[in-house]
Amino acid sequence: MIEVKRPKEAFLSVFAYRMAPKEELFTRGHRACQGCGAALGLRHVMKAAGRNTIVVNATGCMEIVSSPYPYTSWAVPWIHVAFENAAAVASGIDAAIKVLKRKGKLDPNKKINIVVFAGDGGTADIGLQALSGMMARGHNVLYVCYDNEAYMNTGVQGSSATPYGAHTTTTPAGKVKFGQGYWKKNLPEIAVAHGIPYVATVCPSFPLDLIRKVKRALELPGAAYIHLFAVCPTGWGIPPAYAVKAGRLAVETGIFPLYEVEYGRYRLTFDKKLKPVEEYLKFQRRFRHLTPDLIKTIQERVDAEFARLRVMEEATNRPDYRSVSGI
């Protein structure tokens, strides 16, 4: 048995207001819905990234709510781009910064962070090709997918990141179908398959864990991918006051496991006995039609995936991992 040292951030989130950076770079005044997990997540990401950051923001909820002309909630350089090309634009910015440093027009020692924000639609579906290219080329870009599990900005249509069984306007639950008929696309594992230095999952309900992972992603050279679980009270059919609770339950039931992969080594950053998935599903309108058999199927899938992550953690943290795996 390999012992893996786990960070304490996930268990100290109650003290986040004391321990988190104080500077606000995603500021008040935006027009997000009450309880928006994506807005809370972006606020924490920007606290970790700091002022020397350029933000590339794909079309979507966070672009719409943060930039109604002539106002903005961004206290750093920010560019709005199309659904499909956020990673490509960020790649161009990275290339431009390298050229300016080479020509002596920028301090070569100055660290400038490039952070992409895009939703699950702009990442799992429309923007996946550009993201894959960005990761394959190894650009110094942190790509953050805020995953609210549907196209929320345009009417709660299903995406390939919509969970199995969920009701959306394009995957309606009724007599013929039970909602989304296939499993959620595993974007973090797609990123891992590109061999990039750092991949992690984060949830705003665990803010210190989120902040630490963003800082680590920006420390390492090359491309990084962070998958941010973004609770959406409007699209999921829950009270806004339940947003943080829903995020916690997603992690505590294993629906959304918290882990990181650094140079191929897996580490679960929240690993406790899992609660039944029904505790997470039962108070959301999008899941109210699920039968006991469907809930059992989801539970089996969650258990299997969490067991796989534990196996990966065990295997990749062996002292001889690199020599055995050929890395």
C-alpha positions as semicolon CSV with decimal commas, in nm:
position;residue;x (nm);y (nm);z (nm)
1;M;0,000;0,000;0,000
2;I;0,139;0,337;-0,107
3;E;0,074;0,623;0,134
4;V;-0,019;0,945;-0,043
5;K;0,006;1,269;0,152
6;R;-0,311;1,471;0,107
7;P;-0,336;1,851;0,138
8;K;-0,557;1,991;0,412
9;E;-0,723;2,260;0,204
10;A;-1,039;2,061;0,132
11;F;-1,104;2,027;0,503
12;L;-1,024;2,387;0,598
13;S;-1,271;2,563;0,368
14;V;-1,464;2,698;0,666
15;F;-1,169;2,936;0,717
16;A;-1,152;3,042;0,352
17;Y;-1,250;3,402;0,418
18;R;-0,942;3,439;0,640
19;M;-0,693;3,240;0,433
20;A;-0,784;3,339;0,075
21;P;-0,616;3,635;-0,101
22;K;-0,808;3,956;-0,036
23;E;-0,773;4,128;-0,374
24;E;-1,084;4,103;-0,593
25;L;-1,014;4,083;-0,967
26;F;-1,356;3,948;-1,066
27;T;-1,556;4,219;-0,898
28;R;-1,907;4,281;-0,770
29;G;-2,173;4,422;-0,997
30;H;-2,194;4,134;-1,243
31;R;-2,537;4,004;-1,339
32;A;-2,507;3,635;-1,257
33;C;-2,807;3,454;-1,110
34;Q;-2,835;3,414;-0,734
35;G;-2,623;3,124;-0,613
36;C;-2,424;3,098;-0,938
37;G;-2,141;2,851;-0,882
38;A;-1,955;2,965;-1,192
39;A;-1,932;3,327;-1,071
40;L;-1,809;3,213;-0,731
41;G;-1,554;2,985;-0,897
42;L;-1,422;3,260;-1,125
43;R;-1,382;3,489;-0,826
44;H;-1,162;3,230;-0,650
45;V;-0,961;3,153;-0,964
46;M;-0,879;3,521;-1,010
47;K;-0,777;3,555;-0,646
48;A;-0,524;3,280;-0,708
49;A;-0,407;3,408;-1,048
50;G;-0,339;3,764;-0,936
51;R;-0,318;4,094;-1,120
52;N;-0,058;3,995;-1,385
53;T;-0,317;3,796;-1,574
54;I;-0,478;3,815;-1,918
55;V;-0,823;3,654;-1,936
56;V;-0,966;3,499;-2,253
57;N;-1,340;3,446;-2,209
58;A;-1,545;3,239;-2,452
59;T;-1,906;3,328;-2,522
60;G;-2,128;3,193;-2,246
61;C;-2,283;3,271;-1,910
62;M;-1,978;3,435;-1,756
63;E;-1,907;3,650;-2,058
64;I;-2,268;3,770;-2,072
65;V;-2,305;3,854;-1,703
66;S;-1,965;4,019;-1,659
67;S;-1,948;4,257;-1,954
68;P;-2,275;4,438;-2,036
69;Y;-2,152;4,745;-2,228
70;P;-2,026;4,987;-2,101
71;Y;-1,959;4,802;-1,773
72;T;-1,719;4,525;-1,676
73;S;-1,649;4,314;-1,369
74;W;-1,292;4,240;-1,478
75;A;-1,002;4,423;-1,311
76;V;-0,746;4,267;-1,547
77;P;-0,700;4,268;-1,927
78;W;-0,990;4,068;-2,070
79;I;-1,091;3,960;-2,419
80;H;-1,420;3,811;-2,532
81;V;-1,394;3,553;-2,808
82;A;-1,625;3,309;-2,985
83;F;-1,743;2,977;-2,845
84;E;-1,502;2,771;-3,052
85;N;-1,171;2,957;-3,046
86;A;-1,088;3,054;-2,686
87;A;-0,793;2,812;-2,666
88;A;-0,666;2,925;-3,008
89;V;-0,676;3,293;-2,908
90;A;-0,497;3,213;-2,581
91;S;-0,232;3,025;-2,781
92;G;-0,180;3,336;-2,994
93;I;-0,144;3,556;-2,685
94;D;0,118;3,316;-2,547
95;A;0,309;3,329;-2,876
96;A;0,288;3,710;-2,885
97;I;0,424;3,743;-2,531
98;K;0,720;3,520;-2,622
99;V;0,797;3,735;-2,928
100;L;0,776;4,061;-2,729
101;K;1,011;3,920;-2,464
102;R;1,254;3,801;-2,731
103;K;1,255;4,148;-2,890
104;G;1,315;4,316;-2,556
105;K;0,976;4,489;-2,548
106;L;0,872;4,299;-2,234
107;D;1,077;4,208;-1,930
108;P;1,179;3,846;-2,002
109;N;1,153;3,765;-1,632
110;K;0,800;3,899;-1,589
111;K;0,543;3,627;-1,528
112;I;0,221;3,692;-1,718
113;N;-0,058;3,443;-1,663
114;I;-0,296;3,356;-1,945
115;V;-0,625;3,211;-1,822
116;V;-0,911;3,087;-2,039
117;F;-1,267;3,065;-1,905
118;A;-1,521;2,865;-2,104
119;G;-1,831;2,669;-2,018
120;D;-1,890;2,299;-2,078
121;G;-2,058;2,372;-2,412
122;G;-1,763;2,584;-2,526
123;T;-1,520;2,318;-2,404
124;A;-1,667;1,968;-2,432
125;D;-1,844;2,040;-2,760
126;I;-1,771;2,352;-2,964
127;G;-1,418;2,431;-2,843
128;L;-1,267;2,084;-2,797
129;Q;-1,062;2,087;-3,116
130;A;-0,889;2,417;-3,032
131;L;-0,832;2,304;-2,673
132;S;-0,670;1,981;-2,792
133;G;-0,438;2,176;-3,019
134;M;-0,343;2,415;-2,740
135;M;-0,255;2,127;-2,507
136;A;-0,069;1,933;-2,778
137;R;0,151;2,236;-2,854
138;G;0,221;2,294;-2,484
139;H;0,130;2,663;-2,464
140;N;0,171;2,836;-2,128
141;V;-0,202;2,868;-2,076
142;L;-0,435;2,767;-1,795
143;Y;-0,768;2,657;-1,940
144;V;-1,056;2,658;-1,690
145;C;-1,382;2,492;-1,790
146;Y;-1,668;2,606;-1,567
147;D;-1,902;2,312;-1,598
148;N;-2,269;2,382;-1,519
149;E;-2,361;2,071;-1,718
150;A;-2,571;2,227;-1,996
151;Y;-2,598;2,529;-2,225
152;M;-2,748;2,743;-1,952
153;N;-2,714;3,083;-2,118
154;T;-2,934;2,985;-2,412
155;G;-3,206;2,786;-2,238
156;V;-3,071;2,477;-2,056
157;Q;-2,998;2,262;-2,362
158;G;-2,802;1,943;-2,306
159;S;-2,429;1,927;-2,377
160;S;-2,194;1,628;-2,383
161;A;-2,112;1,722;-2,022
162;T;-2,476;1,686;-1,910
163;P;-2,498;1,399;-1,658
164;Y;-2,671;1,071;-1,731
165;G;-3,045;1,088;-1,674
166;A;-3,067;1,467;-1,639
167;H;-3,366;1,652;-1,782
168;T;-3,284;1,942;-2,014
169;T;-3,486;2,114;-2,285
170;T;-3,318;1,896;-2,551
171;T;-3,304;1,578;-2,340
172;P;-3,652;1,592;-2,185
173;A;-3,767;1,320;-1,947
174;G;-4,097;1,159;-2,047
175;K;-4,262;0,835;-2,153
176;V;-4,010;0,761;-2,428
177;K;-3,682;0,891;-2,280
178;F;-3,559;0,926;-1,922
179;G;-3,344;1,235;-1,990
180;Q;-2,980;1,242;-2,101
181;G;-2,914;0,896;-2,243
182;Y;-2,535;0,876;-2,226
183;W;-2,265;0,936;-1,968
184;K;-2,096;1,269;-1,912
185;K;-1,783;1,324;-2,120
186;N;-1,474;1,292;-1,899
187;L;-1,287;1,609;-1,994
188;P;-1,017;1,591;-1,723
189;E;-0,911;1,248;-1,849
190;I;-0,905;1,376;-2,208
191;A;-0,666;1,646;-2,085
192;V;-0,454;1,390;-1,899
193;A;-0,425;1,189;-2,222
194;H;-0,248;1,488;-2,382
195;G;0,041;1,446;-2,137
196;I;0,029;1,804;-2,009
197;P;0,199;1,891;-1,678
198;Y;-0,111;1,958;-1,469
199;V;-0,480;1,863;-1,467
200;A;-0,717;1,910;-1,173
201;T;-1,082;1,916;-1,073
202;V;-1,209;2,188;-0,839
203;C;-1,534;2,295;-0,675
204;P;-1,608;2,643;-0,529
205;S;-1,758;2,471;-0,224
206;F;-1,395;2,383;-0,138
207;P;-1,232;2,722;-0,207
208;L;-0,889;2,666;-0,054
209;D;-0,844;2,346;-0,251
210;L;-0,943;2,543;-0,563
211;I;-0,702;2,829;-0,494
212;R;-0,408;2,596;-0,425
213;K;-0,466;2,403;-0,748
214;V;-0,490;2,719;-0,959
215;K;-0,163;2,847;-0,812
216;R;0,005;2,514;-0,881
217;A;-0,126;2,508;-1,238
218;L;0,022;2,854;-1,301
219;E;0,356;2,763;-1,142
220;L;0,429;2,475;-1,379
221;P;0,555;2,545;-1,733
222;G;0,329;2,446;-2,020
223;A;-0,041;2,390;-2,061
224;A;-0,272;2,322;-1,766
225;Y;-0,638;2,225;-1,749
226;I;-0,876;2,275;-1,455
227;H;-1,233;2,146;-1,454
228;L;-1,449;2,362;-1,228
229;F;-1,780;2,223;-1,102
230;A;-2,028;2,510;-1,137
231;V;-2,360;2,460;-0,959
232;C;-2,645;2,627;-1,154
233;P;-2,957;2,676;-0,937
234;T;-3,155;2,810;-1,235
235;G;-3,083;2,522;-1,471
236;W;-3,076;2,246;-1,211
237;G;-3,392;2,350;-1,030
238;I;-3,260;2,409;-0,678
239;P;-3,294;2,702;-0,436
240;P;-3,003;2,950;-0,471
241;A;-2,924;2,906;-0,101
242;Y;-2,844;2,537;-0,173
243;A;-2,565;2,613;-0,421
244;V;-2,270;2,555;-0,186
245;K;-2,444;2,253;-0,032
246;A;-2,500;2,101;-0,376
247;G;-2,132;2,143;-0,459
248;R;-2,030;1,978;-0,133
249;L;-2,266;1,687;-0,191
250;A;-2,135;1,638;-0,544
251;V;-1,788;1,586;-0,397
252;E;-1,899;1,389;-0,091
253;T;-2,104;1,144;-0,299
254;G;-1,832;1,098;-0,560
255;I;-2,046;1,246;-0,837
256;F;-1,764;1,499;-0,885
257;P;-1,437;1,368;-0,736
258;L;-1,165;1,616;-0,642
259;Y;-0,824;1,512;-0,770
260;E;-0,514;1,638;-0,947
261;V;-0,271;1,484;-1,194
262;E;0,079;1,631;-1,194
263;Y;0,315;1,492;-1,455
264;G;0,104;1,177;-1,471
265;R;0,079;1,119;-1,096
266;Y;-0,275;1,108;-0,961
267;R;-0,375;1,233;-0,619
268;L;-0,725;1,241;-0,474
269;T;-0,758;1,559;-0,270
270;F;-1,083;1,449;-0,108
271;D;-1,101;1,079;-0,024
272;K;-1,350;0,980;0,243
273;K;-1,629;0,726;0,263
274;L;-1,876;0,831;-0,001
275;K;-2,236;0,924;0,073
276;P;-2,514;0,769;-0,141
277;V;-2,564;0,954;-0,470
278;E;-2,935;0,985;-0,391
279;E;-2,851;1,255;-0,134
280;Y;-2,719;1,469;-0,420
281;L;-2,986;1,382;-0,676
282;K;-3,304;1,401;-0,471
283;F;-3,344;1,781;-0,429
284;Q;-3,274;1,877;-0,793
285;R;-3,567;1,924;-1,030
286;R;-3,366;1,791;-1,324
287;F;-3,341;1,449;-1,153
288;R;-3,684;1,421;-0,991
289;H;-3,806;1,169;-1,252
290;L;-3,528;0,915;-1,183
291;T;-3,645;0,568;-1,084
292;P;-3,471;0,356;-0,818
293;D;-3,319;0,144;-1,098
294;L;-3,168;0,450;-1,268
295;I;-3,031;0,579;-0,937
296;K;-2,876;0,236;-0,877
297;T;-2,713;0,250;-1,222
298;I;-2,568;0,593;-1,145
299;Q;-2,443;0,471;-0,805
300;E;-2,263;0,178;-0,966
301;R;-2,100;0,405;-1,220
302;V;-1,985;0,652;-0,952
303;D;-1,844;0,371;-0,735
304;A;-1,654;0,224;-1,030
305;E;-1,506;0,560;-1,131
306;F;-1,397;0,643;-0,778
307;A;-1,239;0,298;-0,744
308;R;-1,053;0,360;-1,073
309;L;-0,914;0,688;-0,940
310;R;-0,793;0,516;-0,625
311;V;-0,619;0,252;-0,837
312;M;-0,458;0,523;-1,052
313;E;-0,340;0,706;-0,741
314;E;-0,189;0,387;-0,601
315;A;-0,021;0,291;-0,927
316;T;0,120;0,629;-1,026
317;N;0,265;0,709;-0,684
318;R;0,481;0,396;-0,666
319;P;0,850;0,485;-0,625
320;D;0,930;0,294;-0,944
321;Y;0,636;0,437;-1,142
322;R;0,840;0,629;-1,395
323;S;1,078;0,345;-1,475
324;V;0,796;0,087;-1,496
325;S;0,575;0,310;-1,713
326;G;0,857;0,420;-1,939
327;I;0,812;0,791;-1,859
